[in-house]
């Protein structure tokens, strides 16, 4: 097939107002979802809409260049992309850093500057995947988390033009064979996303190889609209276009945080968007363009990029100000979202649009744009490096010591951050029980009941610790008893996996490894026949149903677990530790002289519904409920510091130092005879 015949019908497509309207739907979904609009639980699919649009437009542009010039001018292409994407992106990034320096807690500033460097390097998505970020459930997200989608698109823009250009030459300039080759890549990317979603969801969510198929679908549509042979009938165009719009609305309403995503679920909004774009190309009377072409939709679509950039820090910074993890009211969030619209218009008019056509760069050789881009990025990296250094030297205590902690009922709280705090605020996040470093505490992927044993006295009672990280937090107390020869201790704990027999999701998919591990530990207990079994778990962790039936489901699951234990064993269920919501160390770094600002009232911190469910379960099973809350909280308050000890390493885990100090109290509750 001759080149002219192969590319016949391909040319730069005219401006399509309906695609601007589709962008308005996409950004509206994302912004309102992040603002917490009730009912729009699947608004995150707006990003998938953007991916398909970007793939369509960029492929159409590249194909037009091939038709006109027989090649792709890569330098010119990347220069135009840089002027289109980066100025508004970098301006918002710098403004976000300035706001963070004023309002974000000192302990979080270092992370903020590090995330900014990854963003400037165009790899924020890779960073978030590496950090195992849960986009749909992260309670303290990065200020730059929304840049992940830009990272995917920027990486796509690097490889996609080269793939098309090489394919164009390798397939003898045949459009049909090039299309088939691209279809193979799209299918492989889709299959990769399906497979990775079930085993490493963050990588499936954030990485280019598992998301490229979404942009690739848009690219395939660019081929489909290039030839009259693919033209549908007017009736099919109308029906198909409206079906796509209705499907997008349905996905936005039906999908939620529990939807396994991306996986197969991502195919829905991607194909629906592709349908709207494809059928909208063959515009007919009465198609979705009747709505999408309206001035309001086109306006929002025009400023959609700026609005996407602005809305996230505008919502997240007030929520994280002072390290308090403030829960914004719905009306506050919606008001912020509305205010972002005129701000986005200003950003579009003053930065985004002028930068695209700024004469000194637009008329110069492409390399000047690329050099300017590299220079601006280097300056921001230098600013971030300075910020990291400065934030590392901010004071994290006041110049005053506190008396050694004494464990009492009720505790005596310290109202300031003492210079002899143990662990320090800087070390708190990494202050895990020793079983984490030795591998005794299993990660999410492990499912064998390997366990670890402590204590050398064969005459001491055998104690089995079984549960998730909220069981692991009691290891320091039990280890001290084992080291003293009072018990023989076996530990079987696993991250985010309760010993309670209840279904759970991990990263949006069924936590199969948890169920297997729990069964294996049960089998091991049947073989070893311990004298005492200690259970502790986090009932409100991500992955459980948050509906009104959760407490009763938890009670039934706990009864089911205890029913599998040997009758000779005494079972003790430890009441869950209080939940302060905000991470105390981060909050305290912003309130060095007012530690109580980082605590909560006892009623707010303690889940009485779950406690009641566990108490009822152990009563039915004839076992024992252990509640050490009065050593952690007073009758009115749960605050983060007692004496010179930090009580919580994060919002819901005790520090190992504090846990170890409760060894005697825990021994009394377990009816142990100490030596």
N, C-alpha and C positions, 0 to 999 in steps of 0.2 A: 504494500500500500504506500503510495507517495505521501510525502510529508504534508503537502497541502490538503490532500484528501483526508489524511489521518486526523488533522486538526481542524477540519472544516467545521464552521459554525462556532468555533471558540473565539471569543473576543471579550474584551472588558465589559462586564455587565453594567447596565445603568444603575443609578442610585435606586435602592428599594426602600421605600418608607416603611413597608411592612416588617422588614428586618429590624429597623429601629424600634418599631412597636414591640417586636419579639424581645429585643434587648430590654425594653421597659418591663416586660413581664419577668424576665430573668432577674434583673436587679431588684424589682419589687419583691419577688419571692425571697431573695437572700436577705434584704434589709429588714423586711417585716418578720421573717423567721428569727433573725438575730434579736429583733426587738421583742420577741416573745408573743406575737399576735396569736391569740387562741384560735385553734383550728388549722393554722398553716404549719402543721407539724413536719411537713416534708418540703419546706421552702428551700432547703439546701440544694434541691435539684436545679435551682437557678444557675448554679455553676456549670452543670452539665449542659444547660441550654447555651450558655456562653461558649463552651468548648465547641459545640457543633457549629455555631455561627462563625467562630473564628476559623475553624477548619475549612468551612465553605468559602469564606471571603478570601483567605490567604491562598487557597488552592486555585480559585478562580483568577486571582491576580497573577500567580505563577504561570498558569497555563496560557494566559493572554500574552505574557512576555515570551513564552516559547513560540507561540504562533507568530508574533510580530518579529522577533529577533532570532529565533532558532536557538536561543540560549537564555540563561538567567544571569543578570548582572548582580552577583552576590553582594558586592560592596554597596551598591545602590539600594538593594533590598534591605540589608541590615541597617543602613543609615536611616532609611525611611521608618523602619520599625522602631529604631531607637528614638527618633524625634516624636513618634506617635505615642510610645508607651512610657518612656523613662522620665521626661520632665515632671509630669504630674505625680508619678510614682515617687520620685526622689523628694519632691517638695513635701508631700504628705509624710514621708518617712522622717524628714528633718523636723517638721512640725510636731510629729508624734514624739520624737526624742526630746524636744524642748518641753512638751507637756509632761512627759514621764519624769524628767528631771525635777519638775515642780511638785508633782503629786504622787508618783509611785514610791512605795516604801524603799528605803536604801538597800535592803537586802535583795530586792528584786531588780535593782538597776543594772547590776552586772549582767544578769540574764537578758535584760532588755537590749543592752548594747551588743551582746553577742548575737542575739536574734537579728538585730539590724545589720550586722556584718554579713550574715548568711543571706539576708534579703538583697543587699547591694551586690553580693556575688551571684545572685540569680539562682540560689539553691535552697531557698527556705523550705520547699517541700521535702527535700532530702533530709534536712535537719529535723523536721517534725516527724518524719517517718522513723528516723534513727532514735528519736526521743520517745517513740511509741505513743505519740499523741493520739488521743481519741477525739477527733473533730466534733463528734456529735454529743460528747459527754464531758469534755474537759471543763473543770470548774474554775480554774485559774489560767485561762489561755494566754498565749503570747499576744502582745500588742500588734504583732506582725503576722499573726496566723492566717489572716485573709490573703496574704501575699503568696500563699502556697499555689493558688491557681495561676497566678502570674508566672511563678517559677515553672510550672508545667508548660504554659504557653511559650515562654521564652525558650525553654529547652526544645520544644517542638519546632519553633521557628529556626533553630540551628540545624536540625537534622532533616526536616521535611523538604526544604528546597533542594538539598543535595540528593535526597532519594528520588525526587521527581526528575531532576536534571539527569542523573545517572540512568534512571529507568528509561527516560525519553531516548537516550542514546543507545542503551543496551538493547532495547526492543525495536530498534530500527525506526524510531520516530512513529511507532504505531500506537495510536490512542487506545485501541482495544487491548493490546497486550500490556500497555502501561497500566491501564485500569485493572486488569486481572492481577498484575503484580501487586498493586496497592491493596486490592481486596484481600490478598493472602496476608499481607502485613496487618491489616485491620483485624482479620479473624484471629491471627496469632496473638495479637495484643489483647483481644477480648478473652480468649481462652486463658491467657496468662493472668488476667485480672480475676477471672472466675476461680482459678486454682489458688491464687495467693490470698484471696479474700477469706478463705476458710482456715488458712494457717498463719498468716501474717497480715491482718487487716490494715494496719497503718501503712504498710508498704504498698498494698493494693490501692489504698485510698489516695496516697500522696505522690506516688512515683509516676514518671512519664511513661515507662513501658506498659504499665497497666491502665493508663488513662489515654494513651495515644489513639486508641481505636475510636474514642468519642470525637476527637478532632478529625480523625481519618474518615469517619462517616460523613462529616461535613464536606470533606474533600471529595468523596465519591459522589455526593449530590452535585458538586460543581461540574463533574463530568456529565451527570445525568441531564442537567438543564442545558447542556451545550449543544444538544442535537435535537432537531425537530422530530426525529424518530421516536424520542422518548416522551413526546407530548401526550398527556392524558386527555380524555374527553372533558368538556366543560363540566359535566355533571360530576365526574370522578374528582376533578380538581376542587370543586366546591365541597363535596362530601369529605374528601381526604383532608383538606385544609381544616375544616371545622372539627373533624375527628381528632386531629392533632392538638388543636386548642383545648378541646374538652379533656383529652387525655392528660395534657399538662396540668390542667386545673385539678384533675382527679389525683394525680401523683402528689401534687402539693398538699392536698388535703388528707390523703390516705397514708402516705409514707410517714414514718416517725423515727425517733431515735433508736427504736428496737429493730428497724428494718435492716436486714443484712445488706450492707452497702460498701463498695459499689456492686460487685458481683453481678448476678443476673438482674437484680432490681434496677441497675443503672440503664439497662437496655430500654426500659419503658420511656423515660423522659428523652433519651437520646433519639430514639426512633420517632417519637412524637414531634420533636423539634425538626428532625429531618423532613417529616411529612409536611409541616407548615412551610418550611423553606422551599421544598420541591414543588408542591402544588401552588404555592404563592407566586412562583415564577411565571406560571401560566395563568396570570390574573384573569379572573372572570367576575361578572357581576354577582354580588351576593356572597363572595368568599370572605375569609377572615380579615382581608384587607379593609373591609368596611369599618372594622374596629381598630386594627393595628395602624392604619394610615392616619388616624385622627391626630390633631395637633398635640394633644396632651400626651399621647403615647410616644409620638415622635420626639417631643421635647425631652421626656424622661429618658428615652433611648439614647438621645444625643449626649446627655450628661451622665449616662449610666456608668461609664468608666470612672469618672471623678466621684460619683456618688458611692460606688463600690469601695473606692479607696478610703473615703472619708468616714463612712458610717461605722466601721469596726472600731477604730480607736475612740471615736466619739461615744460609743456605747460602753467600751471596756474600761477606759480610763476612769470614769466616775465610779464604776463598780469596784475597781481595784484601788482607788485612792486611799492612801494611808494604810494599805495592807489589811483593810478590814473586810474585804470581799463583800461589799455592800450589795444587797439584793435590790435592784432598782424596781420601782413599781411599774406596772404595765403602762400607765399613763406617762410616766417619766420617760421610759424607753421609746414609746411612740412619739412623744414630743421631740426627743432628740433626733429620731429618724426623720421627722418632718423638717426640722431645722436644717438638717444636712442637705436638703434639696436646694435651697437658695445658695448655700455654701458651695455645693457642687457646681452650680451654675457659674459662680464667681471663679472657681478653680478652672472650669472649662474655658471661660472667656479670657481669663488672664494668664493662664499657663498652658493648658492642654492644646487649645487651638492655635495660639500664636507660635508655640514651639514647633508645630508641624511645618509652618511656612516661614519661619524666621529667616529672612533673606540671607544674612551672612553664612548660614549653614546650608540652607536649601539650594543656593546657587553655587556653593563651593563643591569641591570634590568630596565624595562620600567619606574619605578617610578623615577629614576634619571633624565631621559629626562623630565618627567612632573615637577619635582622639579626645574630643570634648567629653564624650560619655565616659571614657576611661578616666579622664582627669577628675570629673565630678564624683565618680565612684571612689576614686582614691582619696579625695578630700573627706568624703563621708566616712570611709574606713578609718582615716586618721582621727576624725572626731570621735568615732566610736571607741577606738583604742585608748584615747585620752579619757573618755568616759569610764571605760572599764578600770583604768588605773585609779581614777579619782574615786569611783564608787568602792573600790577595794580598800580605800583608806578612810572611809567615813566611820565615825565612832559608832560602836554597836553596844555600848554600855555607858553608864555614868561613872564618874570617879568615886565610887563608894562600894564597899564590900557589904555582904550580907552574912548573917550568922549561918552556921551549918544547919542544914535542914533537919527537922525532927518530925518523925511521922506521928501524927496525932489524929484523933477523931473528935472534932473537925480539924482540918489543916489550918495552919496560919500562913496566909498568903503574903508575899512580898510585893510592894506596890511600885517597885522600880526594877530596872535591869542592872543588877550588880556587876562589878568588874570581875568577880570570882564566880560568875554563873557557870554551872556545869550541866550539860554541855553548853558551850558558847552558842550564841545565835548563829554564827557562821558555820558551826559544826553540827547544828541540830539536825539538818536534813539527812546527813550521812550517819547519824548516830543510831545505827540499827543493832539489834541483838547479834551476838557473835555468830549465831548459826547462819546468818546471811553470808558472811565472808567465807565460811567453811563449806558452803554448799549444802548444809543440812536442811535449810529452808528452801524448798523446791520452787523453781520458777513456773510460769504458766504452762510451758510445753511439757514438763516432766509428768509422768504418771505412775512411776514405780514407787512402791512403799519401802524406799531405801532406809529411811529413818536414821537416827543417831542415838547412841546410848552414852549415858554419863553416870558416874558413881561406881565405886569398887566394892562396896560391902554387900556380899550376896545375901546377908540376913535382913537387909533393909527392905521395906515394902517397895514393890515395883509400881511406878507411876507412869502412865501413858498420857502425853500431851498431844491433842488431836484437834486440828482446825486450821484456820487461815492465818493471816498476819496478826490478827487480834488474839490468836492463841500464841503466836511466836513472841508477842510482846511480854508474855509472862514467863518466857524462858529464863531471863536473868534471875528472877526470884526462885524458880525451881532449881536452877543450876546451883545456886548457893546452898540449897538444901542437899543436893546430891554431892557437892564438894565436901560438905560437912559430914557425910556418911549417913544422913537421915533418910535418904531415899535412893533407889535406883531409878534413873529417869530415862525414858525413851521419848524422842521427839519426832512427830510426824506432822509437819506443817507445810502449807503450800500457798503461794500468793493467790489472793482473790478466790480461793476455793474453800468453802465452808465444810465442816464435818456434818452439817445438817443436810439431810436428804431432800434437796429442793433443786429444781432446774435453774440454771444460770447461764447468762450470755457473757462472753468475753470478747471485747472488740466487735460486738454486734452479731457474733455467731455462737451457736451452742458450744458450751465449754465442755467438750467431750473428754478432754484430758482430766478434768476435775472429777467427773463421774467415775472414770476408770481408776483414778488414784484413790478415791474414797472407798471403792469396792476392794481395792488391793489392801488398804490399811485395815479395813474390817476383817479381811481374811487373815492378816498378820496378827491382829488382836486375838482372833479365835485360836491361833497357834500358841501365842506367848502367854495368854491368860494373865494379864496384869492385875494387881490388887486394886489399883485406883485408876480411873480414867477421867481426865480433865478435859472438858470441852470449852472452847471460847471462840466466838465468831463475830464478824461484822455483818449484821443483818440488813443494813441499809447501803451496802456497797453498790456500785454501778453494776448493772447486769441483772438485777432482780426487778420484778414487777413493783412499781411504786403505787399500785392501786390500793383500795381499801381492804382487800382480802389478803394483803401480804402478811400481816401479823398472824392470821389464822393459818395460812399456808406454812409459815415458819414454824409455828407450834406443831403442826402435823408432821413436818419434816424432821423436827427434833425428836419427836416421839418415835418416828420410824427408825432413826439412827440408833437411839438408845435400846430399841427392841432387839437389835442385832448383836448387842454386847453379851458376853458370858454372864450368866446370872450371878456368879460369885464376885464379880467386880463391883466396887462402889463407884458410882458415877457422880461427878460434880460438874455443874455448868456454871461458869463464871459470867456474871452480868457484864454486858458490854461496857467499855469505857465511854465516858462522856464525849460528845462531839462539839468542838468549838467552832466548827464551820471554817473560819479563817485559819490560816497557818500561823500559829502563835509567834514563831521566830520572825517571820516577815512583818507581821503586825507590830511586834515589840520594837523592831528596828526603827519604826516611825513614831513610837510612843515610849521612849526610854524612861521617862519619869512618870508614866501613867500606865502601868502594866494592866490595870483593871480594864482599860479600854479594849484589851484583847481577849477578855473573858466573856462569859455569858452568865445569865441567871441559871440556876440549877434546872428550872423548868424547861428552859430552852435547850440546854445541853444534853439532857438525859431523855432517852426514848422510852418513856414509861409504857407505851403500848407493847413494844418488843419485850421489855422486862416482864410485863404481866404475862405475855404469851409463853416465855421461857419458864417462868415460875409455875404456870399451869401445867406445862409439859412435864417438868420434873416431879410435880406433885402426882400427876397421873401415873408416871413411871415408878414412883416410890424412890426417887433419887434426891439429890441435894442441890439447892441453888446457893451460890456463893456471891455475895455482893460486897465489894470493897469500896464502893463509891464514896462512902463517908470519909475515907482517907484521901480522896482526890478532890472532893467538893465539900464546901460547907453547907449549911442548911439553906443558904440563899444563893451562893455563888460557886462557879467553877472557873477559877482564874489560873493563869499559866505558870506561876512561879511560887514555890514555897521555900523559904530560907534561901540557900544558894543553888537550888535545884530547879531546872526547867522540867516541868511535869510532862509536857507534850512535845514530841518531836515534829508532829504535824497536827492537823486539825483533829485527828481521832486516834493516834497511837501514842502510848506512853513512851518516854525515853527509857532506855535500858537502865540508866542510873537510878531513876525513880522506881522502876519496877523492882530492881534488886533490893531496894530498901524495904519493900513490902514482904520479904521472904517470911519473916516470923508471923505476920498477920495472915498470910496465905496458908502457912503451916497449921495455924490454929483452925482455920476454916476447913482444912482437909483432915482435921482430927489426927494429926501426926504427933508422935511422941519424939520430941527433939532431944538430942544428946547433949 
